[in-house]
Amino acid sequence: MMHNHWQVSQGNCHNNPIPYIYCRMFVKLDTYDHLYEQWNNIEHEKWKKFIDQNHIDVYFHDDFVKPLMPKRTTGYIGYWFFRQRTDRSSTGDIHISNGREEKILTYHQNTVLIVDTNSLFVVKPRNNTLPNRPFCEIYFNKATNEKIKSLLN
C-alpha cells in the first residue's frame, strides 16, 4: 500500500507486458462516493482533503477515449476511473502492449491504472459513446513515485 487511504496491494502490480498497477477499489467506497458526488469540483473540501492527504495533483477529464499526453515527463501517471451510474457497459477497453505481448484491462468504477509517463497504451473505441467515462489524471510526489517504482520492481 502506497498511502493509508489507497487499497493497492502487491497483487495489483504487474510487469507484463509493461510495468503497471491496475487496482479495482482504489479507495474505500465511501471515500469514492463522496468524491464522485463532487466530481470536477476541485475546490470542494472533500477533494482538497484527499489531495492534501495523498500528496497528489489531480486533473479532471470528462471521457476516457485515449491516453493523455502526460503533463510531466518523469515518474508515473494515474488514471482513476469514475464510472457514471447510468453506465452498464463492460468491455476490454484498455490495451497495453510491449509490441509482443498484450494485456486487456477494463474500465471499472473506482479503479486506477498507474503507468510510467513514457508508457504507451491504446483505448479501444466504443460502439456507444454515451454515457461519458469520467476519470482523473493523477500525478504523485517524489516519495510516492519511488514507492510505485519499488512495487513494480
C-alpha positions as a Markdown table, in Angstrom:
| # | Residue | x | y | z |
|---|---|---|---|---|
| 1 | Met | 0.0 | 0.0 | 0.0 |
| 2 | Met | 1.4 | 3.4 | -1.0 |
| 3 | His | -0.8 | 5.5 | 1.3 |
| 4 | Asn | -3.1 | 4.7 | 4.1 |
| 5 | His | -6.2 | 5.7 | 2.0 |
| 6 | Trp | -5.2 | 3.6 | -1.0 |
| 7 | Gln | -6.0 | -0.1 | -1.3 |
| 8 | Val | -3.2 | -1.1 | -3.6 |
| 9 | Ser | -1.5 | -4.4 | -2.8 |
| 10 | Gln | 1.4 | -6.3 | -4.4 |
| 11 | Gly | -1.2 | -8.4 | -6.3 |
| 12 | Asn | -2.2 | -5.2 | -8.2 |
| 13 | Cys | 1.3 | -4.8 | -9.5 |
| 14 | His | 2.2 | -6.3 | -12.9 |
| 15 | Asn | 5.3 | -6.3 | -15.1 |
| 16 | Asn | 3.9 | -7.9 | -18.3 |
| 17 | Pro | 3.6 | -6.7 | -20.9 |
| 18 | Ile | 4.8 | -3.4 | -19.3 |
| 19 | Pro | 5.1 | -2.4 | -15.7 |
| 20 | Tyr | 1.7 | -1.2 | -14.4 |
| 21 | Ile | -0.6 | -1.1 | -11.4 |
| 22 | Tyr | -4.2 | -1.9 | -12.0 |
| 23 | Cys | -6.3 | -1.8 | -8.8 |
| 24 | Arg | -10.0 | -2.1 | -8.5 |
| 25 | Met | -11.5 | -0.5 | -5.4 |
| 26 | Phe | -8.6 | 2.0 | -5.3 |
| 27 | Val | -10.1 | 3.7 | -2.2 |
| 28 | Lys | -12.8 | 2.8 | 0.2 |
| 29 | Leu | -16.2 | 3.0 | -1.4 |
| 30 | Asp | -17.5 | 5.8 | 0.9 |
| 31 | Thr | -14.5 | 7.9 | 0.0 |
| 32 | Tyr | -15.1 | 7.3 | -3.7 |
| 33 | Asp | -18.8 | 8.1 | -3.4 |
| 34 | His | -18.1 | 11.4 | -1.6 |
| 35 | Leu | -15.5 | 12.4 | -4.2 |
| 36 | Tyr | -17.8 | 11.3 | -7.1 |
| 37 | Glu | -20.6 | 13.5 | -5.7 |
| 38 | Gln | -18.2 | 16.5 | -6.0 |
| 39 | Trp | -16.9 | 15.5 | -9.5 |
| 40 | Asn | -15.0 | 18.3 | -11.2 |
| 41 | Asn | -15.2 | 20.5 | -8.1 |
| 42 | Ile | -11.5 | 20.5 | -7.0 |
| 43 | Glu | -12.3 | 23.4 | -4.6 |
| 44 | His | -14.6 | 21.2 | -2.5 |
| 45 | Glu | -13.3 | 20.3 | 1.0 |
| 46 | Lys | -13.5 | 16.6 | 0.3 |
| 47 | Trp | -11.3 | 16.9 | -2.8 |
| 48 | Lys | -8.9 | 19.3 | -1.1 |
| 49 | Lys | -8.5 | 17.0 | 1.9 |
| 50 | Phe | -8.0 | 13.9 | -0.3 |
| 51 | Ile | -5.4 | 15.7 | -2.5 |
| 52 | Asp | -3.5 | 17.1 | 0.6 |
| 53 | Gln | -3.5 | 13.7 | 2.5 |
| 54 | Asn | -2.2 | 11.8 | -0.6 |
| 55 | His | 0.2 | 14.4 | -1.9 |
| 56 | Ile | -1.1 | 14.2 | -5.4 |
| 57 | Asp | -2.0 | 16.6 | -8.3 |
| 58 | Val | -5.4 | 15.8 | -9.9 |
| 59 | Tyr | -6.9 | 16.9 | -13.2 |
| 60 | Phe | -10.5 | 16.0 | -14.2 |
| 61 | His | -11.5 | 14.7 | -17.6 |
| 62 | Asp | -15.0 | 14.1 | -18.9 |
| 63 | Asp | -14.4 | 11.0 | -21.1 |
| 64 | Phe | -11.7 | 8.3 | -21.3 |
| 65 | Val | -11.3 | 7.9 | -25.0 |
| 66 | Lys | -7.5 | 7.9 | -25.4 |
| 67 | Pro | -4.3 | 8.0 | -23.3 |
| 68 | Leu | -3.2 | 11.5 | -22.3 |
| 69 | Met | -0.1 | 13.4 | -23.2 |
| 70 | Pro | 1.4 | 13.5 | -19.7 |
| 71 | Lys | 1.8 | 16.8 | -18.1 |
| 72 | Arg | 5.1 | 15.5 | -16.5 |
| 73 | Thr | 7.9 | 13.7 | -18.3 |
| 74 | Thr | 9.2 | 11.6 | -15.4 |
| 75 | Gly | 7.5 | 9.5 | -12.8 |
| 76 | Tyr | 4.1 | 7.9 | -13.0 |
| 77 | Ile | 0.7 | 8.9 | -14.2 |
| 78 | Gly | -2.5 | 7.5 | -12.7 |
| 79 | Tyr | -5.8 | 7.1 | -14.5 |
| 80 | Trp | -8.5 | 6.9 | -11.8 |
| 81 | Phe | -11.9 | 5.9 | -13.3 |
| 82 | Phe | -15.2 | 7.3 | -12.1 |
| 83 | Arg | -18.0 | 5.4 | -13.8 |
| 84 | Gln | -21.3 | 7.1 | -14.2 |
| 85 | Arg | -24.2 | 5.4 | -12.5 |
| 86 | Thr | -26.0 | 5.0 | -15.8 |
| 87 | Asp | -23.0 | 3.2 | -17.5 |
| 88 | Arg | -23.8 | -0.5 | -17.7 |
| 89 | Ser | -21.3 | -1.4 | -20.3 |
| 90 | Ser | -18.4 | -3.7 | -19.6 |
| 91 | Thr | -15.7 | -4.4 | -22.2 |
| 92 | Gly | -11.9 | -4.7 | -22.5 |
| 93 | Asp | -11.3 | -1.1 | -23.3 |
| 94 | Ile | -7.6 | -0.6 | -22.4 |
| 95 | His | -4.9 | -2.4 | -24.4 |
| 96 | Ile | -1.4 | -2.3 | -23.1 |
| 97 | Ser | 1.4 | -3.8 | -25.0 |
| 98 | Asn | 5.2 | -4.1 | -25.3 |
| 99 | Gly | 4.9 | -5.0 | -29.0 |
| 100 | Arg | 5.0 | -8.7 | -28.5 |
| 101 | Glu | 2.5 | -9.3 | -25.6 |
| 102 | Glu | -0.8 | -7.6 | -24.9 |
| 103 | Lys | -2.9 | -7.2 | -21.8 |
| 104 | Ile | -6.6 | -6.1 | -22.0 |
| 105 | Leu | -7.9 | -4.2 | -19.0 |
| 106 | Thr | -11.5 | -3.0 | -18.3 |
| 107 | Tyr | -12.7 | 0.4 | -17.3 |
| 108 | His | -14.4 | -0.1 | -13.9 |
| 109 | Gln | -15.5 | 2.4 | -11.3 |
| 110 | Asn | -13.0 | 3.3 | -8.6 |
| 111 | Thr | -10.2 | 1.6 | -10.5 |
| 112 | Val | -6.8 | 3.1 | -11.0 |
| 113 | Leu | -4.3 | 2.3 | -13.8 |
| 114 | Ile | -0.8 | 3.6 | -13.0 |
| 115 | Val | 1.9 | 3.6 | -15.6 |
| 116 | Asp | 5.2 | 5.3 | -16.3 |
| 117 | Thr | 4.6 | 8.6 | -18.0 |
| 118 | Asn | 6.5 | 7.2 | -21.0 |
| 119 | Ser | 4.4 | 4.1 | -21.4 |
| 120 | Leu | 2.0 | 3.7 | -24.3 |
| 121 | Phe | -1.4 | 2.0 | -24.4 |
| 122 | Val | -4.5 | 2.1 | -26.6 |
| 123 | Val | -8.1 | 2.8 | -25.6 |
| 124 | Lys | -10.4 | 0.8 | -27.8 |
| 125 | Pro | -13.1 | 2.9 | -29.4 |
| 126 | Arg | -16.6 | 2.2 | -28.0 |
| 127 | Asn | -19.7 | 1.5 | -30.1 |
| 128 | Asn | -21.8 | 3.7 | -27.9 |
| 129 | Thr | -20.1 | 6.9 | -26.8 |
| 130 | Leu | -22.7 | 7.6 | -24.1 |
| 131 | Pro | -22.5 | 7.8 | -21.2 |
| 132 | Asn | -19.2 | 9.5 | -20.9 |
| 133 | Arg | -16.5 | 7.8 | -18.8 |
| 134 | Pro | -15.0 | 10.4 | -16.4 |
| 135 | Phe | -11.6 | 9.9 | -14.9 |
| 136 | Cys | -8.9 | 11.8 | -13.0 |
| 137 | Glu | -5.4 | 12.2 | -14.2 |
| 138 | Ile | -3.2 | 11.8 | -11.1 |
| 139 | Tyr | 0.5 | 12.8 | -10.6 |
| 140 | Phe | 2.4 | 11.7 | -7.5 |
| 141 | Asn | 5.1 | 13.3 | -5.3 |
| 142 | Lys | 8.7 | 12.0 | -5.4 |
| 143 | Ala | 8.3 | 9.7 | -2.4 |
| 144 | Thr | 5.2 | 8.0 | -3.9 |
| 145 | Asn | 6.8 | 7.7 | -7.3 |
| 146 | Glu | 9.7 | 5.9 | -5.6 |
| 147 | Lys | 7.2 | 3.6 | -3.8 |
| 148 | Ile | 5.5 | 2.8 | -7.1 |
| 149 | Lys | 8.8 | 2.1 | -8.7 |
| 150 | Ser | 9.8 | -0.3 | -5.9 |
| 151 | Leu | 6.4 | -2.1 | -6.1 |
| 152 | Leu | 6.9 | -2.6 | -9.8 |
| 153 | Asn | 10.5 | -4.0 | -9.5 |
